[in-house]
Amino acid sequence: MMKIINVKLSHCEYDIFINDSGFNFEAIQSKLINRKIAIISNDVVAPLYLDSVQSELSPFNSEIFSHILPDGEQFKNQDSWLSILDFLAENNFNRSDLLISLGGGVICDMTGFAAASWMRGIDFIQVPTSLLAQVDASVGGKTGINHLKGKNLIGAFHQPKAVIINTSTLTTLPNREFKSGLGEAIKYGFINQPNFIQWMDANSYGIKQLDLALISELISQCCQFKTEIVQQDEKESGIRALLNLGHTFGHAIETITQYKQYSHGEAVAIGMVMAAELSVILNLSNKNLRKELENHLQDFNLQTKLSKKIEASSLVELMRLDKKVINRKHRLILMKSIGKAFIQKNVCEEKILKAITQCQ
């Protein structure tokens, strides 16, 4: 059975469709009929799903193009973004035309940023194929690319016209990438949904065995959690910053390892442990918080410690470029307890450094 979640903002409205068999473009056919469409994908996902997507789009009399990028976070850069724009220029795409992402979080972010950039904004639809993209990256309108100095430093807020989630794509997802998505899912529970953590714990075996009915429910709950926050604060001027729990540490970890040692979800999981440790160091949380978090992460086979080969001081330096920094003062998402995350301002670097080193 298809699940539908509505995202309603002050200036736009769109639906998230969650289905376990096919991409079900019929649900949004009015947005597709007689349009020029560019499908943006990568060289891992395209061989698996591009033909199916093109076939499902064919009844709508659309003119369909495709542009295939190399797979990997290290290619989420200006060269890849420019290659999309060059492709659009070569094929005369204009403001009446449409982009479709087909891939994981990297493709979702880059396609959205290309759509935001081309002619100051054209329509796009997210078709996420990884768990991480389905529970997080495809929803909420954050788009962007990485800079050599840090992750997602270049980007724009640009909402999609729809999100099409086909959970059967997860059957071809490598196990490591599936676990990465679980790291993002667990994040929601520790922000403000303690009952969701209990639900994941109770269903951990089925989730790890890829029971699609459970996975569909997991994705639906995560999308609903994120939608509720985005509807309150679309452009992250307040409460939406809570969605970055673990991300300030995690993005620095990804950057310093050049996106090769840890996946995004793995880095975020370690980052959440660091946030928990920092919460304890600052006497803002019960000393058992870190252990409770580690137990939940380890139950889903996620790493909880950072390699000792990584210099903690170098991570702190990279964290100075985080988008939540205000007037050169660190602003971090910390936790009082499970499900009670909050924004902490003016965190001193000495305490941050201590938290990192104690998580190695």
ROMI-43767 format. One record per residue (C-alpha): x, y, z; residue number from 1. Coordinates in Angstrom, 3 decimals, always signed. Example, Ala and Ser with C-alpha at 12.3 -4.5 7.8 and 13.67 -1.06 7.14 Angstrom:
// ROMI-43767
       c1       c2       c3 resi
  +12.300   -4.500   +7.800    1
  +13.670   -1.060   +7.140    2
END
This chain:
// ROMI-43767
       c1       c2       c3 resi
   +0.000   +0.000   +0.000    1
   +1.320   +3.442   -0.926    2
   +1.873   +5.962   +1.848    3
   +1.572   +9.703   +1.126    4
   +3.010  +12.480   +3.290    5
   +2.165  +16.068   +2.477    6
   +4.739  +18.841   +2.910    7
   +3.022  +22.228   +3.184    8
   +5.108  +25.393   +3.316    9
   +4.107  +29.037   +3.070   10
   +5.047  +29.268   -0.628   11
   +4.631  +25.712   -1.929   12
   +3.239  +22.258   -1.261   13
   +4.274  +18.792   -2.411   14
   +3.813  +15.113   -1.592   15
   +6.168  +12.310   -0.606   16
   +4.998   +8.985   -2.091   17
   +6.291   +5.783   -0.452   18
   +5.685   +2.573   -2.379   19
   +7.336   -0.876   -2.415   20
   +6.724   -1.834   -6.053   21
   +7.648   +0.466   -8.910   22
   +8.130   +4.200   -9.043   23
   +4.423   +5.048   -9.489   24
   +4.844   +8.209  -11.555   25
   +1.117   +8.033  -12.314   26
   +0.556   +9.752   -8.970   27
   +2.212  +12.909  -10.326   28
   +1.397  +12.631  -14.023   29
   +0.120  +16.217  -14.183   30
   +3.672  +17.364  -13.411   31
   +5.170  +15.185  -16.177   32
   +2.916  +15.354  -19.246   33
   +4.503  +16.906  -22.357   34
   +7.629  +18.117  -20.553   35
  +11.301  +17.938  -21.363   36
  +12.888  +15.901  -18.569   37
  +16.536  +15.312  -17.640   38
  +17.192  +12.330  -15.381   39
  +20.388  +12.809  -13.343   40
  +21.903   +9.587  -12.025   41
  +25.252   +7.871  -11.424   42
  +27.108   +4.945  -12.964   43
  +26.023   +2.522  -10.215   44
  +22.301   +3.314  -10.012   45
  +21.629   +4.025  -13.695   46
  +22.356   +0.460  -14.910   47
  +19.897   -0.839  -12.307   48
  +16.964   +1.568  -12.603   49
  +17.287   +4.064  -15.456   50
  +15.487   +1.856  -17.996   51
  +12.606   +1.249  -15.563   52
  +12.214   +4.954  -14.860   53
  +12.303   +5.854  -18.543   54
   +9.743   +3.148  -19.277   55
   +7.383   +4.390  -16.557   56
   +7.734   +7.955  -17.862   57
   +7.091   +7.026  -21.517   58
   +3.243   +7.212  -21.385   59
   +3.380  +10.914  -20.542   60
   +4.662  +12.074  -23.954   61
   +7.715  +13.562  -22.285   62
  +11.007  +14.185  -24.032   63
  +13.464  +12.297  -21.851   64
  +17.215  +12.839  -21.514   65
  +19.706  +11.355  -19.068   66
  +23.028  +12.512  -17.650   67
  +25.188  +10.003  -15.766   68
  +27.803  +11.033  -13.199   69
  +30.470   +8.978  -11.411   70
  +29.364   +7.488   -8.089   71
  +30.737   +8.682   -4.765   72
  +30.762  +11.542   -2.262   73
  +34.125  +12.687   -3.640   74
  +32.316  +13.636   -6.877   75
  +29.812  +15.899   -5.132   76
  +31.758  +18.916   -6.337   77
  +31.782  +21.893   -8.648   78
  +32.943  +19.832  -11.641   79
  +29.954  +17.472  -11.409   80
  +27.529  +20.337  -10.813   81
  +28.904  +22.238  -13.801   82
  +28.660  +19.121  -15.958   83
  +24.909  +19.029  -15.209   84
  +24.562  +22.693  -16.157   85
  +26.571  +22.133  -19.342   86
  +24.278  +19.236  -20.218   87
  +21.204  +21.412  -19.695   88
  +22.681  +24.137  -21.882   89
  +23.617  +21.722  -24.657   90
  +20.071  +20.368  -24.721   91
  +18.334  +23.750  -24.482   92
  +16.600  +23.257  -21.151   93
  +14.568  +26.238  -19.987   94
  +12.325  +27.242  -17.091   95
   +9.434  +25.084  -18.283   96
  +11.551  +21.922  -18.136   97
  +12.166  +19.434  -15.322   98
  +14.992  +17.536  -13.624   99
  +14.628  +14.153  -11.901  100
  +17.225  +12.842   -9.470  101
  +17.761   +9.074   -9.509  102
  +20.224   +7.994   -6.850  103
  +21.355   +8.444   -3.269  104
  +21.987  +11.545   -1.219  105
  +24.776  +12.843   -3.452  106
  +22.593  +12.763   -6.568  107
  +19.611  +14.223   -4.696  108
  +21.695  +17.144   -3.414  109
  +23.437  +17.881   -6.719  110
  +20.311  +17.579   -8.858  111
  +18.471  +19.915   -6.519  112
  +21.303  +22.429   -6.600  113
  +21.469  +22.281  -10.398  114
  +17.692  +22.874  -10.499  115
  +18.059  +25.804   -8.083  116
  +20.877  +27.282  -10.173  117
  +19.677  +26.793  -13.736  118
  +17.935  +29.951  -14.937  119
  +17.525  +30.913  -11.255  120
  +15.342  +27.926  -10.521  121
  +13.511  +25.169  -12.424  122
  +11.339  +22.281  -11.247  123
  +12.787  +19.008  -10.012  124
  +11.555  +15.723   -8.559  125
  +13.484  +13.562   -6.124  126
  +13.638   +9.791   -6.727  127
  +15.929   +8.586   -3.924  128
  +17.283   +5.029   -4.162  129
  +19.290   +4.737   -0.910  130
  +17.896   +4.530   +2.607  131
  +19.809   +7.639   +3.668  132
  +18.289   +9.630   +0.809  133
  +14.814   +8.221   +1.471  134
  +14.767   +9.129   +5.175  135
  +16.596  +12.443   +4.883  136
  +18.340  +13.922   +1.830  137
  +15.383  +13.924   -0.568  138
  +13.033  +15.773   +1.798  139
  +13.097  +19.416   +2.879  140
  +14.729  +21.294   +0.022  141
  +18.360  +21.453   +1.134  142
  +20.524  +21.190   -1.966  143
  +24.238  +21.631   -2.494  144
  +27.745  +20.445   -3.228  145
  +30.949  +20.131   -1.234  146
  +33.906  +22.502   -1.170  147
  +37.477  +21.404   -0.556  148
  +37.248  +23.093   +2.855  149
  +34.078  +21.328   +3.951  150
  +30.888  +19.465   +3.171  151
  +27.784  +21.189   +1.741  152
  +29.341  +24.658   +1.949  153
  +27.861  +25.593   -1.439  154
  +24.119  +25.266   -1.906  155
  +20.607  +26.652   -1.836  156
  +17.165  +25.948   -0.412  157
  +15.018  +24.712   -3.308  158
  +11.981  +22.510   -2.703  159
  +11.144  +19.600   -5.039  160
   +7.772  +19.229   -6.749  161
   +7.451  +15.671   -5.418  162
   +9.444  +12.879   -3.800  163
   +8.967   +9.360   -5.203  164
  +10.278   +6.612   -2.891  165
  +10.368   +3.046   -4.216  166
  +11.574   +0.957   -1.276  167
  +12.335   -2.056   -3.496  168
  +15.465   -0.198   -4.649  169
  +16.926   -1.013   -1.230  170
  +17.218   -4.683   -2.229  171
  +20.189   -3.738   -4.423  172
  +21.764   -1.377   -1.881  173
  +25.096   -2.532   -0.395  174
  +24.789   -3.425   +3.294  175
  +27.199   -0.680   +4.339  176
  +25.048   +1.954   +2.627  177
  +21.917   +0.510   +4.215  178
  +23.531   +0.841   +7.660  179
  +24.506   +4.395   +6.782  180
  +20.838   +5.222   +6.294  181
  +19.998   +3.669   +9.661  182
  +22.419   +6.128  +11.268  183
  +20.316   +8.993   +9.928  184
  +17.099   +7.283  +11.014  185
  +18.312   +6.790  +14.592  186
  +19.134  +10.504  +14.667  187
  +15.429  +11.423  +14.618  188
  +14.786   +9.414  +17.759  189
  +17.511  +11.152  +19.702  190
  +16.340  +14.587  +18.563  191
  +12.735  +14.426  +19.773  192
  +11.207  +10.992  +19.131  193
  +12.104   +8.582  +21.972  194
   +9.163   +6.320  +21.058  195
  +10.704   +5.853  +17.620  196
  +13.912   +4.572  +19.226  197
  +11.829   +2.038  +21.150  198
  +10.056   +1.030  +17.915  199
  +13.390   +0.547  +16.104  200
  +14.746   -1.528  +18.982  201
  +11.628   -3.720  +19.021  202
  +11.865   -4.275  +15.266  203
  +15.643   -4.346  +14.878  204
  +15.811   -7.924  +13.574  205
  +13.244   -7.336  +10.829  206
  +14.785   -4.001   +9.874  207
  +18.233   -5.580   +9.528  208
  +16.686   -8.418   +7.474  209
  +15.204   -5.796   +5.106  210
  +11.562   -6.535   +5.816  211
  +10.107   -4.041   +3.334  212
   +6.901   -3.548   +5.320  213
   +8.958   -2.477   +8.349  214
  +11.318   -0.432   +6.185  215
   +8.374   +1.364   +4.596  216
   +7.074   +2.236   +8.057  217
  +10.532   +3.398   +9.167  218
  +10.873   +5.667   +6.125  219
   +7.351   +7.002   +6.568  220
   +7.963   +7.900  +10.203  221
  +11.291   +9.594   +9.414  222
   +9.774  +11.611   +6.572  223
   +6.921  +12.673   +8.844  224
   +9.341  +13.722  +11.594  225
  +11.402  +15.780   +9.167  226
   +8.333  +17.302   +7.509  227
   +6.998  +18.532  +10.842  228
  +10.266  +20.328  +11.581  229
  +10.742  +21.740   +8.057  230
   +7.199  +23.126   +8.057  231
   +8.069  +25.104  +11.178  232
  +11.477  +26.318   +9.975  233
  +12.189  +25.845   +6.277  234
  +15.503  +27.697   +6.101  235
  +17.061  +26.637   +9.383  236
  +16.767  +29.848  +11.356  237
  +15.834  +27.901  +14.474  238
  +14.418  +24.457  +15.212  239
  +15.527  +22.885  +11.906  240
  +19.117  +23.074  +13.162  241
  +18.224  +20.144  +15.452  242
  +18.237  +17.906  +12.368  243
  +22.015  +18.400  +12.332  244
  +22.546  +16.311  +15.472  245
  +25.948  +14.661  +14.987  246
  +26.492  +16.419  +11.668  247
  +28.946  +19.134  +12.724  248
  +31.336  +16.436  +13.941  249
  +30.336  +14.066  +11.130  250
  +30.931  +16.497   +8.283  251
  +34.387  +17.304   +9.663  252
  +35.148  +13.567   +9.861  253
  +34.088  +13.081   +6.229  254
  +36.091  +16.080   +5.048  255
  +39.320  +15.173   +6.844  256
  +39.192  +11.620   +5.444  257
  +38.326  +12.894   +1.935  258
  +35.025  +10.952   +1.994  259
  +36.888   +7.637   +1.683  260
  +37.041   +6.153   +5.197  261
  +33.540   +6.745   +6.572  262
  +30.164   +6.908   +4.853  263
  +27.927   +9.837   +5.762  264
  +25.780   +7.795   +8.134  265
  +28.835   +6.251   +9.797  266
  +30.343   +9.695  +10.364  267
  +27.042  +11.020  +11.728  268
  +26.768   +8.054  +14.115  269
  +30.236   +8.780  +15.516  270
  +29.334  +12.478  +15.581  271
  +26.260  +11.755  +17.691  272
  +28.432   +9.884  +20.190  273
  +30.735  +12.912  +20.324  274
  +27.716  +15.181  +20.877  275
  +26.574  +12.926  +23.722  276
  +30.058  +12.948  +25.274  277
  +30.225  +16.738  +24.992  278
  +26.790  +17.016  +26.609  279
  +28.113  +15.047  +29.583  280
  +31.383  +17.036  +29.760  281
  +29.358  +20.272  +29.932  282
  +27.171  +18.805  +32.695  283
  +24.117  +19.193  +30.506  284
  +23.196  +15.518  +30.464  285
  +23.141  +12.345  +32.505  286
  +26.468  +10.508  +32.347  287
  +24.710   +7.390  +30.961  288
  +23.587   +9.170  +27.766  289
  +26.635   +8.201  +25.718  290
  +26.382   +4.527  +26.655  291
  +22.674   +4.443  +25.834  292
  +23.340   +5.976  +22.433  293
  +26.233   +3.609  +21.725  294
  +24.041   +0.617  +22.572  295
  +21.403   +1.698  +20.042  296
  +23.982   +2.331  +17.312  297
  +25.834   -0.926  +17.946  298
  +22.565   -2.865  +17.772  299
  +22.442   -1.798  +14.122  300
  +26.151   -2.549  +13.626  301
  +27.189   +1.092  +13.387  302
  +30.621   +2.327  +14.458  303
  +30.807   +4.476  +17.567  304
  +34.509   +5.351  +17.795  305
  +36.744   +7.505  +15.611  306
  +40.101   +6.231  +14.397  307
  +42.931   +7.369  +16.662  308
  +44.926   +8.180  +13.516  309
  +42.767  +11.280  +12.970  310
  +43.993  +14.411  +14.743  311
  +41.277  +15.820  +16.981  312
  +42.681  +19.342  +16.652  313
  +42.339  +19.143  +12.867  314
  +38.665  +18.199  +13.253  315
  +38.057  +21.208  +15.482  316
  +39.676  +23.455  +12.877  317
  +37.344  +22.124  +10.182  318
  +34.351  +22.612  +12.471  319
  +34.993  +26.364  +12.434  320
  +33.518  +26.410   +8.917  321
  +30.272  +24.766  +10.012  322
  +27.182  +26.690   +8.899  323
  +25.869  +26.911  +12.471  324
  +28.919  +28.889  +13.669  325
  +27.899  +32.472  +14.544  326
  +30.451  +35.250  +15.065  327
  +33.211  +32.626  +15.234  328
  +31.455  +30.918  +18.155  329
  +30.577  +27.213  +17.967  330
  +26.868  +26.397  +18.070  331
  +26.244  +22.676  +18.446  332
  +23.292  +20.317  +18.765  333
  +23.575  +18.519  +22.092  334
  +21.256  +16.292  +24.153  335
  +19.806  +16.359  +27.652  336
  +18.581  +12.773  +27.246  337
  +17.141  +10.466  +24.602  338
  +14.671  +12.530  +22.568  339
  +15.643  +15.865  +24.089  340
  +18.101  +17.584  +21.756  341
  +18.763  +21.314  +21.972  342
  +20.947  +24.057  +20.503  343
  +23.934  +25.023  +22.661  344
  +25.681  +28.297  +21.863  345
  +29.225  +29.472  +22.587  346
  +30.788  +26.063  +23.134  347
  +34.501  +26.429  +23.813  348
  +36.923  +24.540  +21.622  349
  +38.769  +23.019  +24.588  350
  +35.626  +21.068  +25.552  351
  +34.981  +20.052  +21.952  352
  +38.547  +18.764  +21.665  353
  +38.118  +16.759  +24.869  354
  +34.915  +15.167  +23.615  355
  +36.559  +14.121  +20.343  356
  +39.612  +12.577  +22.002  357
  +37.427  +10.632  +24.446  358
  +35.576   +9.098  +21.481  359
  +38.707   +7.705  +19.842  360
END
